[in-house]
Amino acid sequence: MKWLKNLGPGFLVTAAFIGPGTVTTASKAGADFGFALVWALAFSVFATVVLQEMCARLGLVSGQGLGESIRTMFANPLARGLAAGLVVAAIAFGNAAFQTGNIVGAAAGLEALTGVDPRAWAAAIGVAAFVVLFGGVYKVLERVLVVLVVLMSVVFLVTAVLVAPDLRRMAAGIVPRAPDGSLITIVALIGTTVVPYNLFLHASAVREKWSESAALEPALRAARGDAVLSISVGGLITLAIMATAAAAFYDTPRSFAAVGDMAEQLGPLFGPSARYFFATGLLAAGLTSAITAPLAAAYATAGVLGWKMNLRSLQMRVVWGTIVIAGTILAATATRPVAAILFAQAANGVLLPLVAIFLLIVMNRRDLLGEHTNGVVANVLGGAVVVTAAGFGAFQLLRTLGAL
């Protein structure tokens, strides 16, 4: 049971992406396309493992996070400033979009429980998130919410077993194809799984788990195993959500546009009470992510710009405060919650390649990583992830702008 002691940083990554965005996106994928997009989920999990392993290696070997490494990547001040500006802009835009989805998800859960307009709840949740972060008591609340998210994940796994999905159709879904109207869902699946801000958090998390005095090679093996296991579990939970939605909605006249509709997929386990269990889980997932996403943005920005890592500093409060306020305003004005959450995940999918490119450049710096730089296989895999994600993201962006 010694391996249990090494679990930790990878499960933080999984907890970050199992939020309302994943629940909504995977439900949408299953409801609209059955198992046709299983391949997109498999690619997303593979991409997450590849990129997060690099981040873990970066943190253990160099003692730096991705943001700090990017800051020291260029000798020319102008080039350094442009790179930092690009990354900070990506973090700000991506996390504001992600925060919107988090608050919309939590508000939709409260609407299903109370019947009150979700836009009013969105404003209340935004204020609550700001107060919790400003007061520094988020760690206490986060533990409770994470427990609820874990319970929600178990519920989906049990329900997926009860509905007995067609394993042949599930296996056939591993063959890549894009049914009509599926592109934004594909990009959203990538964006909700390969979360850009997790690439900044993972390096910091492994440094806390394994101190500088720990033997490097055993720590690298443990961190790699932790990432593979944790992210695979997250992928399994996402597949279970897709399976329950496919069983409830695909090839039926039913569809969903609200949380109460999505909750029908838990009917085989909870019957008429499914709405309340689903709403409570979505509320917990939304609140957890609404707290962690602004914090991640603040840490990532501080690393890139060379600020002191102090959440009570004015600089970091401005960053996370801006993310919370922007996300709250966007969530409070959203009229179609499911569409808003899906768009937030797609936005992250479009921005992912930029952050991944910087990660690949950093991982080939011999002055920083010595013999632990990327090898040919790691570069090929990482390059394939960047090219694929960039291709889907660019295509979706062009379609959104009306160029296609």
N, C-alpha and C positions, 0 to 999 in steps of 0.2 A: 504493500500500500504506500510505499515511499513516493511513488509518482504523484500521489494526491497533493503532496506538499508543493509541487512545482506548478500547480494550476493557479492561474490568477490573471496575468496581463491579457492573455488571449480571450478569457471570458469577459473582460472589460470591453473588448472590441465587439464580442458577440452581443453583450447587453446593450451596447450603443446602437447596433443596427436592428435589433428586435424591438422596434418602436411602432408607433401608429402608421408610419410610412410603409414598413415591411408588411404589416397586417393588411393594410388597404391595397397595396400594390399586388401582393401575392393573391389576395382574394379576387381582385379584378382580373388578374391573369387566369386564374382557375375558372372564374365565372364566365368570362368572355371567350376563352380559347381552350378550355379543358387542360390537357397536358401538353399542348403544342409548344409551350414556352419553357418546358423543363430544361432544355438545352441552355437557355439564357440564364436560368438560375444556376445550373452547373458551372457555366462560364464565370458567373459572378463570384461563386464560392472559390473556384480555382484562382481567379484574379486576386481575391482578398488574401488567400493563403500566400501567394507569391509576393505580393507587395508588403503585407504585414511581417512576413519573415525577414524581409530586407530591413524594415524599420527596427525590428527587435535586434538584428545583428548590428545595425548602426549604433543603437543605444548601448549595447554591451561592449562593443569593441572601442568605439570612439569616446564614449561618455557624453556624447552630444545628442540632442534631439534633431529632428529634420529641419526645424526652423533655424536653429543655431548653425547647422551645417550649410544651409543655403546662404546664410549671411556671410560666411567665410569663403564662399565658392569663387568669387570674382575679386581680383586685385584692383581692377579699375573701379573707382568710386561711382562713376556713372552707370556702369554695367551692374554693379552691386545694388545701386538704388533702383534701377529698372526691374531687376529680378525680385527684389523685396516688394516693390510696388505691385507687381503682377501677382505674387503669392498672397499678399495681404488683401488685394482686391478679390481674388478667388475665394479666400477664406471668408471675407465679409459677405460677399454675395451668396456664396454657397450656404453658409451657416444661417443667414437671414432667411433664405428659402427653406432650409431644413427646420428652423425655428417656427416658421409659419405652419409647416405641416405638423410639428409637435403640438402646438397650441390648438390648431384646428382639430386634431385627433382627440386631445383631452376634452375640448369643448363639446365635440360630438358625443363623447361618452357621457358627459354630464347632461346633455340634451336628452339622450335616450333614457337616462335615469329620472330626470325631473320634468321634461317637456318644455323647459325654458329655452328661449332663442339662443342658439350656440354662439352668436356674435356677442351677446352680453356676457356669456361665460368666457369667451376668448379674452375679453378685456379684463375680467376678474382674474383669470389664470395668469395673464401677463403681469399684472400688478403683484400677484402672489409670488411669482418666480423672481421678480425684481427684489421684493422684500426679503425672501429667503436667501438670495445670493448676497445682498447687501449686509444682512445680519450674520452671514457665515455659518448658518445652522443647516446647510443643505446636506451635510454628511449624515445627520441623524434621519432626516426625512427620506433621503435616497435609499437607505437600507430597507425601510419598510416598503417603498415602491418597487424596489428590485425583487423583493419576495413575491409581490403580487404579479409582476411580469413573468417570473419563473412559473408561478401557478398557472397563468394564462397559457404559457408555452406547453405545459404538461397537458392542459385541457385540450389543446389542438392536437397534440400527438395521440391522446386517447381517442378523441373523436375520429381522427383519420383511420385508426384501426377499426373502429366500429362501423364506419361507412364502407369498409372493404373496397378500396379503389381498384380499378382494373389495372393490374400490374403490367400487362402487355402494352396497354395504351400509354402508361407512364414511361415504360422503357422506350417506346417508339418516339416519345417526345424528346429524347436525347439527340435526335437528328435535327440539325438546324433548319428552320424554316420560319418565315415571317408572314403569318396570315394577314389578310387585309385589316388595316386599322390597328395593328399590334405594335407598331414602331415605338410609340411613346411609352407603352407598357414595358417593352424590352429595355429601353433606356432607363426607365424608372426602376426596373429590377436591378440593373447594374448600379444605379445611383444610390439605392437604398441599402445595398449590401456592401459595396466597396465605398465606404463613407470617407471622403477626403480628410476630414479632421481626425479620423482614427489614425491616419498615417503620421500625424504629429504627436498624438497621445501615446502610441505604443512604445516608442523609444524611451520616453520618460517613465512609463510604467515598469519596463523591464529593469531600469536602473534602480528603482525602488525595491523590486523583488529580489534582485541579485546584486549585492553590494560590490564595490570595487575589489574587495579582498577575495571574492569568490573566484574559483578556478574558471578560466574563460571557456575552455572547450566543453566541460560538462554543462556550464550555464547556457552555452549556445545550443547544445542538443536539447536541453530541457525547454528552452524558450521556443525552439522549433516545434517540438512535440506538443507543447501547450497551444501554440497557434493553430496547428493542423487539427487537433482534437476539438478545440473550442469553436473554431469557425465551421468545422464540419457539422457539429451539433446545431449551430445556428442555421446552416443550410437545410438540415433535416427538419427543423421546426418550420422553416419557410415552406418547404415542400409539403409538410402536413397541412399548412394553411391553404396552399394551392389545391390540395386534394379535397379538403372539406368543402371549399367553395365550388370546385368542379362537380362534386356529388350533389350539392344543393341547387346549383343554378345552371350549369352547362347543359345544353340541349333540352332546356325546359323553357316555358314561357315566362318564368320569373326572372327578375333582374334586381339590382340594388342601386340606390342613389343616396342612401343614408345608412347610418350605423345600425339602426333597428333592422334594416333589410339584411345587412351583412351578418347579423347575429343568427340568422336562420341556419347557417352552416353548422352551428353547435347544437341544433335541435336534437340530433340522435342521442346526445348525452344528457342534455338538460331539459329538453321539451320546452314548455312555455316559459321557463325561467332563463332560457338561453340569452335573451335580450339583456338581462341584468348582469349575468356573468361576463358577457362579451363587453358590455359598456364599462364595467368596473376595470377589466383588464386593459382596455384601450385607454381609459383615464390614467391608470398607473403608468402605462408605457409612455403616454404623452407627457405627463408631468416629469417623469425621470429624465426623458430626453430634453425637455424644455429647460431643465436645470443644467445638464451636462454639456449641451451644445454651446451655450454662451461661454461657459468656462473653457471649453476646448478652443474656441475662437480667441479668447484672451491669452491663453498659454501659447498658442501657435504664433500669434502676432508678436508677443513679447520675445519669443525665440528668434523670429526673423529680424526684428528691429533692435535686438540686443538690450531689451529692458530687463530690469530686475524682476524675478518671478515672485511677485507679491500681489495677491488678489485684492488686497486692501489699498494698493497704490491707486492714485487718481488715473494713471494711464490705463491700467487694466480694467478699472471700473468703467471707464469711458467705452472701452471695446465691448465688454459683455453687456453693458447697459444699452449701447446702440443696437446690438443684436436683439436683445429682449424687446426694446421699443419698436424696432422695425418689424419684427415677427408678429408682435401684438397688433399693430396697426393693420398689417396685411391680413392677419387672421380674422380680425374684427370686421373687416369689410368683405370677406369672402362670402359669396352667396351659394356656392356649390362645394361643400366640404370635401367630398370624395375627389372631385376634379382638382381642388387646391392641393390636397395631399399628394396626388399623383404628379402634379406639376412640380412640386418641391423636390421630389425624388428625381425627376427627369433633369431638373436644373443641376443637381449634383452630378448626374451622369455626364452632362455636357462639360462640367468643370474638371472632372476627375483627371483627364489626360494631362492637363497642365501641371498639376501637382505630381503626378506619376513621372512625368518627364524629368522634373527637378530631382525626384528621388533616384531615378536611374543614373543621372549625372553624378550625384553625390556618392552613390554606391560603387562608382568606378574610380574614386579618388584614392590612389595608393598612399598619398601623404596622410590621409585620414584613417584608412582602414588596413593598410599594410597588406598582408597575405589574405585578408578576409574580404577583399573586394569581390564584386560579382565575377563569376566565371562565365564562360561562353553560354552554358545552359541557362543560367540565371538571367543573363542579358537577353537571350533569345525569348525566353518566357515572358520577361518583363516587357520587352519590345512588342511581343504579340498582344499582350494585354493593352498596351497604350494604343497600338494601331487599331485594334478592334473597337475599343471604347471610343476612340476619337472618330472612327468611321461612323458608328451609330449616332454619336453625339452631333457630329457635323450634319449628317443627313436630317436628323430631327430638327436642328436649328434652322437649316435651309427651308424645310417644310413649314416651320412656324413663321418664318419671315416671308413666306409666299414665293420663294425662289423655285420651289419644286411643286 
